[in-house]
Amino acid sequence: MDIEPEIRTATGVVRGRWEDPVAVFRGIRYAEPPFGARRFAAPVPAQRWDGIRDARRFGPPVPQPGNTGSVMTSLSGGTYLENNTANPHLDAATLAGAGVVVVSMNYRVGVDGFARITGAPDNRGILDQIAALGWVQDNIAAFGGDPSNVTVFGQSAGGAAIAALLVMPRAAGLFRRAISQSMPGTYFTPQLAAAISTTIATEAGVQATVSDFSQLPPRALTDATTAVIAKMPEFVDIWGPLTFTPTPFSPLIDGDVLPSAPWSAVAGGAARGVDLLIGHTRDEFRLYTSRPCSEPTPAHMTAAFHHLAPNADGDRLYRTAYPDASPSQRLEILSTDWLFRMPSLHLADAAYAGGGPVWLYELTWSFNAEQGASHCLDFLLLFGTLSPDEVRAHRAAHPNAANEINQVGQYMRADWVRFAATGKPGWAPYDPRTRTTRVYDAEPITRPYPEDASRRIWSAHRFDTLDLTH
């Protein structure tokens, strides 16, 4: 098509472009840019403009290290440190071609989005997400979407943000369905968040205040954050479990924007009116342990089990449950359970207890023997941005993986789109008795929850906020 599509939004006309059969609009403002006095403030609505604004290119990403139908609104992950809608692995053309209107968003990350700063509102990154969802309600009909049938979905940090949005009063009514993929179960108390912010500020030579941080260029804060990440193991006796994660940021339970951790509030019925699809990959933490590293030392193993296992007998329980696992494999399974798998499973239990419909899935398919079904593989399959040629080129690729990858991605996309359109992904809902789970392998099957050994270890644990250990 030669004619470029134009749409009138609530704030002005935007011009996109046709990319094969999909009309694409990029870089539309849902709020004013967070520059100057707005850098650490809550988002404010975008101002109206005259004429036609070009929407053929993505806007600049937020400061970060390095880089009518149903509507699906994507919250990308990135350890609360990275977020860039121009990432080619997040290209939503294939997903949109499956029959939905797809909206992605940039939101503030790192210090700008999640640090506790004196004089600034907390959870600014999530406030940005709420502002973007408000834009969807006001404008999506003009793009062919139904504002009463919005599904918000996200992976990793985006999945944890989804869980937070479920219980946030300011997000009520902005979406009908939610998909949380591989949510990390880390939410901070104000005291822990303040200690982290103070450490980053000290690294940058300032106080953790709006006035001091505003004087620093974005690079100074991302450099200070990177330096603190490298030192996190030194803070294990003060910051506790978070030092075993790759990031010092998470949503903050501030009693206002985010009143409580999601599990208790969802169990109490806070998300009863939202259809929920939740799940994880089998080998989540393999993304990190497959990188070149040495076997964990006995001291590291002891510290990890002390801080992460659900009780003091954790090491023995994992040895019994996984007798053939090496020490590094047991540590990987523990880390996978604590950070991703069990928070997801327990949120499914909470949703059931709260009276809301919930479905559970696990991705077990993998394309190589080194990484397995690791963290992030699910969104590559969903978006269809990992090609068969890339799979073939991997040194440890499975023999038939290149022929299977598109098929597995198509299965997941079809179920996600069906859920967004109807609220039912295609298998029986989850309940704690049957624990029905959709398992995505080369051919998907439905069966009881596969990770039962870990489920039993964590059955009595209750996830909540992380606090200072002293």
C-alpha positions in Angstrom: 0.0 0.0 0.0 1.3 3.4 -1.0 -0.9 5.6 1.2 0.6 6.0 4.7 -2.0 5.5 7.4 -3.1 8.4 9.5 -5.1 8.2 12.8 -6.5 11.0 14.9 -5.7 10.4 18.6 -7.1 12.4 21.5 -4.0 14.7 21.3 -3.5 15.0 17.5 -3.0 13.2 14.2 -0.2 10.7 13.8 1.1 9.2 10.6 2.4 5.6 10.5 3.5 3.3 7.8 2.5 0.0 6.2 4.8 -2.9 6.8 3.4 -5.7 4.7 -0.2 -6.3 6.0 0.4 -4.5 9.4 -0.1 -0.8 10.0 2.7 0.3 12.3 2.7 3.5 14.4 5.9 4.2 16.5 6.9 6.7 19.1 3.4 8.1 19.9 3.5 10.1 23.2 1.3 8.8 25.9 2.8 11.4 28.3 5.2 14.3 28.2 8.8 13.3 28.1 10.4 12.9 31.6 13.0 15.6 31.1 14.0 18.6 33.3 11.6 19.1 36.1 9.6 16.0 35.0 12.5 13.6 35.2 11.6 12.1 38.6 8.0 13.3 38.7 4.8 11.3 38.1 3.9 11.3 34.3 1.7 14.1 33.0 -0.6 13.7 29.9 0.8 14.5 26.5 -0.1 18.0 25.2 -2.1 18.5 22.1 -0.4 19.3 18.8 -1.5 20.8 15.5 -0.8 19.2 12.1 0.4 15.7 11.6 3.0 14.1 13.8 5.3 11.5 12.3 4.9 8.1 14.0 7.2 6.0 11.7 10.1 5.8 14.1 10.5 4.8 17.8 11.2 7.6 20.2 14.5 7.6 22.2 14.6 4.9 25.0 14.8 5.8 28.6 18.3 6.2 30.2 19.7 2.7 30.8 23.0 0.9 30.6 24.1 -0.2 27.2 21.1 -0.4 25.0 -11.4 -4.1 16.9 -10.4 -6.5 18.1 -8.7 -7.4 21.2 -5.8 -5.3 22.3 -2.5 -6.7 23.7 -0.4 -4.2 25.5 3.2 -5.3 26.1 5.4 -4.5 29.1 8.9 -5.7 28.3 11.3 -7.0 30.9 15.0 -6.1 31.4 15.7 -6.5 35.2 14.2 -3.0 35.8 17.3 -1.7 34.1 16.5 -1.9 30.4 13.5 -1.1 28.3 13.5 -0.2 24.6 10.6 -0.8 22.3 13.0 -0.6 19.3 14.6 -3.9 20.4 14.3 -6.1 17.2 13.5 -9.1 19.4 10.3 -7.2 20.6 9.1 -6.6 17.0 5.4 -7.3 17.3 4.6 -7.6 13.6 4.1 -11.4 13.7 2.0 -11.2 16.9 -0.2 -8.4 15.3 -0.5 -10.5 12.2 -2.1 -13.2 14.3 -5.1 -10.9 14.8 -4.7 -8.4 17.6 -3.8 -4.8 18.0 -0.4 -4.7 19.8 0.8 -1.7 21.9 4.3 -1.5 23.3 5.6 1.2 25.6 8.8 2.7 26.9 8.7 3.4 30.6 11.3 4.7 33.1 13.8 2.1 34.5 16.8 2.1 36.8 17.1 5.0 39.2 14.8 7.2 37.1 12.0 4.6 37.3 12.4 2.6 40.5 14.8 4.2 43.0 13.4 5.6 46.3 14.2 9.3 46.0 13.3 11.9 48.6 10.9 14.4 47.0 9.8 12.0 44.2 6.8 9.6 44.0 7.7 5.9 44.2 7.2 3.4 41.4 7.6 6.0 38.7 8.1 3.2 36.1 4.8 1.6 36.9 3.1 5.0 37.0 4.4 5.4 33.4 2.7 2.1 32.6 -0.6 3.2 34.0 -0.4 6.4 32.0 0.2 4.4 28.8 -2.8 2.1 29.7 -4.8 5.2 30.1 -3.7 6.3 26.6 -4.9 3.0 25.3 -8.3 3.5 26.8 -8.6 6.9 25.3 -7.2 6.2 21.8 -7.1 2.5 20.9 -10.6 2.5 19.2 -9.1 4.7 16.5 -6.5 2.0 15.7 -9.1 -0.7 15.4 -8.9 -2.0 19.0 -11.6 -2.4 21.7 -10.9 -0.5 24.9 -13.2 -2.8 26.8 -11.1 -5.8 25.8 -7.5 -5.0 26.7 -5.0 -7.6 27.7 -1.8 -6.5 29.3 1.1 -8.9 29.1 4.7 -8.8 30.2 7.8 -11.0 30.8 10.3 -11.0 33.6 10.3 -7.5 35.1 7.3 -6.8 32.9 5.6 -9.9 34.4 6.2 -8.7 37.9 4.8 -5.3 36.9 1.7 -7.1 35.6 1.3 -8.7 39.1 1.6 -5.3 40.7 -0.9 -3.7 38.3 -3.4 -6.4 39.4 -3.6 -4.9 42.9 -3.0 -1.2 42.2 -6.1 1.0 42.7 -4.9 3.4 40.0 -4.8 0.6 37.4 -8.4 -0.6 38.1 -10.5 -0.8 35.0 -7.6 -0.2 32.6 -7.4 -3.8 31.4 -9.7 -6.9 31.3 -7.1 -9.7 31.1 -3.5 -10.1 32.1 -0.6 -12.4 31.1 2.4 -12.6 33.5 5.4 -14.5 32.1 8.3 -15.5 34.3 7.6 -12.9 37.0 10.4 -12.4 39.5 8.9 -12.5 43.0 10.8 -9.5 44.4 9.0 -6.5 45.9 10.8 -4.2 48.3 10.0 -2.4 51.6 10.6 1.3 51.7 13.6 0.7 54.1 15.3 -1.7 51.7 14.7 0.5 48.7 16.0 3.5 50.5 19.2 1.7 51.5 19.8 0.8 47.9 19.2 4.3 46.7 21.5 5.7 49.3 24.3 3.3 48.2 23.9 4.3 44.6 23.8 8.0 45.5 27.0 7.6 47.6 28.6 5.9 44.6 27.7 9.0 42.5 28.9 11.4 45.2 25.4 12.9 46.0 22.4 12.4 48.3 19.4 10.4 47.1 17.2 13.5 46.6 15.4 15.0 43.6 17.6 18.1 43.8 20.9 16.1 43.8 19.9 13.5 41.3 18.5 16.2 38.9 22.0 17.7 38.7 23.5 14.5 37.4 23.4 13.4 33.7 21.7 10.1 33.1 25.1 8.4 32.4 26.3 9.3 35.9 23.4 7.4 37.5 23.6 4.4 35.2 27.4 4.2 35.9 26.8 4.4 39.6 24.1 1.7 39.4 26.4 -0.6 37.4 29.1 -0.2 40.0 26.7 -1.0 42.8 25.5 -4.1 41.0 29.1 -5.4 40.8 29.4 -4.9 44.6 26.0 -6.5 45.6 27.5 -9.7 47.0 29.2 -7.4 49.6 25.8 -6.4 51.0 24.4 -9.9 51.4 24.2 -9.6 55.2 22.2 -6.3 54.9 20.2 -6.6 51.7 19.8 -10.4 51.9 18.2 -12.4 49.0 18.2 -9.6 46.4 22.0 -9.8 46.2 21.5 -13.2 44.5 19.6 -11.5 41.6 21.0 -9.5 38.7 19.4 -6.2 39.7 19.0 -3.8 42.7 15.6 -2.6 41.7 12.0 -3.9 42.1 8.6 -2.4 42.7 8.3 -0.8 46.1 5.4 -1.5 48.4 4.7 2.1 49.3 1.2 1.8 50.7 -0.1 4.2 48.1 0.6 3.5 44.5 1.3 -0.2 45.3 -0.4 -0.9 48.6 0.7 -4.5 49.1 2.6 -7.4 47.6 0.5 -9.1 45.0 0.0 -12.6 46.5 -2.0 -11.5 49.6 -4.0 -8.9 47.8 -4.9 -11.2 44.9 -5.8 -14.0 47.3 -8.1 -11.4 49.0 -10.0 -10.8 45.7 -8.2 -7.7 44.4 -8.0 -9.1 40.9 -11.2 -11.1 40.9 -12.5 -9.3 37.8 -9.4 -9.9 35.7 -8.7 -13.1 33.7 -5.2 -14.2 34.4 -2.8 -16.4 32.5 0.5 -17.0 34.3 3.5 -19.2 33.9 7.2 -19.7 33.5 9.9 -21.6 31.7 11.4 -24.8 33.1 15.0 -23.7 33.3 14.6 -20.0 34.1 18.0 -19.4 35.9 19.9 -21.3 33.2 20.2 -17.9 31.4 22.6 -16.8 34.0 24.3 -20.1 35.0 25.0 -21.1 31.4 27.5 -18.2 31.2 31.1 -19.0 31.8 31.6 -19.4 35.5 33.2 -21.7 38.0 31.5 -24.3 40.2 29.9 -22.5 43.2 32.1 -22.6 46.3 30.8 -24.3 49.5 30.5 -20.9 51.1 28.4 -19.5 48.2 26.2 -22.6 48.3 25.7 -22.2 52.1 24.8 -18.5 51.7 22.4 -19.1 48.9 20.5 -21.8 50.7 20.5 -19.7 53.8 19.0 -16.7 52.1 16.8 -18.3 49.4 15.5 -21.6 50.6 12.0 -21.6 52.2 13.3 -23.0 55.5 16.5 -24.0 57.3 16.3 -27.5 56.0 16.4 -26.4 52.4 19.7 -27.9 51.4 18.6 -31.4 52.6 15.2 -31.0 50.9 16.8 -30.2 47.5 19.3 -33.0 47.8 16.5 -35.4 48.5 14.2 -34.0 45.7 17.0 -33.8 43.1 19.5 -36.6 44.0 21.2 -36.7 40.7 21.9 -32.9 40.5 25.4 -31.5 41.0 25.9 -28.7 43.5 25.7 -26.1 40.7 22.6 -27.7 39.3 20.9 -27.7 42.8 21.8 -24.0 43.1 20.3 -23.3 39.7 17.1 -25.1 40.6 16.9 -23.3 43.9 17.4 -19.9 42.2 14.9 -20.7 39.5 12.3 -21.7 42.2 12.9 -18.8 44.5 13.0 -16.0 41.8 10.6 -17.2 39.1 8.8 -20.6 39.3 7.3 -20.6 42.8 6.3 -16.9 42.8 4.3 -17.6 39.6 2.8 -20.8 40.9 1.8 -19.1 44.2 0.2 -16.2 42.3 -1.9 -18.8 40.5 -2.9 -20.2 43.8 -3.7 -16.8 45.1 -5.8 -15.9 42.1 -7.8 -19.1 42.6 -8.3 -18.3 46.3 -9.4 -14.8 45.3 -12.2 -16.1 43.0 -10.7 -15.0 39.7 -10.2 -17.2 36.6 -6.6 -18.3 36.2 -4.7 -20.5 33.8 -1.2 -21.9 34.2 1.6 -22.8 31.7 5.2 -23.9 31.6 7.6 -23.8 28.6 9.8 -26.9 28.5 10.9 -26.8 24.8 14.4 -25.7 24.2 16.6 -25.4 21.1 20.0 -26.1 22.7 21.4 -28.3 25.4 23.4 -25.5 27.2 20.6 -23.1 28.0 17.5 -25.4 28.0 14.2 -23.7 28.4 15.8 -20.6 30.0 14.5 -17.2 31.0 13.5 -15.0 28.0 13.0 -17.9 25.5 9.2 -17.6 25.9 9.0 -14.1 24.6 11.3 -14.9 21.6 8.9 -17.7 20.7 5.8 -15.5 21.3 7.1 -12.6 19.1 8.6 -15.0 16.6 11.9 -13.1 16.5 14.3 -16.0 16.9 14.9 -17.5 13.4 15.6 -21.1 12.4 18.9 -19.9 11.0 19.9 -18.5 14.4 18.9 -21.8 16.0 20.9 -23.9 13.5 24.0 -21.7 14.2 24.0 -22.5 17.9 26.9 -24.8 18.8 24.6 -27.0 21.0 21.5 -26.9 18.9 19.2 -29.9 19.1 19.0 -31.8 15.8 15.4 -30.9 14.9 15.1 -27.6 16.8 15.2 -25.4 13.7 12.2 -27.3 12.3 10.3 -27.0 15.6 10.8 -23.4 16.6 8.1 -21.8 14.4 5.7 -24.5 15.4 6.1 -24.0 19.1 5.9 -20.2 18.6 2.7 -20.6 16.7 1.1 -22.7 19.4 1.9 -20.1 22.0 0.8 -17.1 19.9 -2.5 -18.8 19.1 -3.2 -19.5 22.8 -2.2 -16.0 23.8 -4.4 -14.4 21.1 -7.3 -16.7 21.9 -7.0 -15.7 25.6 -6.9 -12.0 24.7 -10.0 -12.4 22.5 -12.1 -14.7 24.6 -10.6 -15.0 28.1 -10.0 -18.7 27.5 -6.6 -19.9 26.2 -7.8 -23.4 25.2 -7.3 -25.7 28.2 -8.9 -26.1 31.6 -8.4 -23.4 34.3 -6.0 -24.0 37.1 -7.0 -25.0 40.6 -4.9 -26.3 43.5 -6.4 -29.8 43.4 -5.8 -30.7 39.7 -3.0 -28.1 39.1 -3.8 -28.3 35.4 -0.9 -26.8 33.4 -0.3 -26.3 29.6 3.2 -27.5 28.9 4.8 -26.2 25.7 7.1 -28.7 24.2 7.5 -29.6 20.5 3.8 -30.6 20.8 1.9 -28.9 23.7 0.2 -31.1 26.3 -2.0 -30.5 29.3 -1.0 -32.2 32.5 -0.7 -31.6 36.3 2.0 -29.1 37.2 5.4 -30.6 36.2 7.6 -29.2 38.9 5.9 -31.1 41.8 9.2 -31.8 43.7 9.8 -28.0 44.0 6.1 -27.3 44.7 6.2 -29.6 47.7 9.4 -27.9 49.1 7.7 -24.5 48.8 4.2 -25.5 49.8 4.2 -23.8 53.2 6.1 -20.7 52.1 4.4 -17.3 51.8 5.9 -14.8 49.4 5.8 -11.2 50.6 8.1 -8.1 50.5 11.8 -8.2 50.8 13.3 -6.1 53.7 16.6 -5.3 55.2 18.0 -8.4 57.0 19.2 -6.2 59.9 
